[in-house]
């Protein structure tokens, strides 16, 4: 049985991982005696959700096989057979695309943040009855607008945090 897995693009995971690491470093520096309570609070408030987002993105996976589709997230997994899918829709927000799968169990959302998104769309459209698939989804077959906004923002955040880190670390190094 042929099974394919799709994971979040490394172009997003790498800068997000760097952001998480830099926030951790800033939090550690703020815990030193020179750090203030406000710094500790701010870095903790930013670090914990960033860590959660990084781990969730790292473990997120869509698996497609002959039986159906499975979406794995950090502490949950949803699965549906191809026959349980009642509607396949699409939401296009600028360069971000979401495939909405309505099933008898609820709904699934898959974005173009996954590697091989055009192939994933092709597999979904190829396995679901055509009358259940919206025309806009069929038009996505073989193409995927590249949304780099989130990637650019995570790199900008990394650059800003690196600047803050260097500002904080220079007194310790000098």
ABEGO torsion letter per residue (X at the ends): XBBBBBBBBAAAAAAAAAAAAAAAAAAAAAABAABBAAAAAAAAAAAAAAAAAAAAAAABBBBBBAAEBBBBBAABBBBBBAAABABBBBBBBEABBBBBBBBAAEBBBBBAABBGAAAAAAAAAAABBAAABBAAAAAABGBBBBBAAAAAAAAAAAAAAAAAAAAAAAAAAX
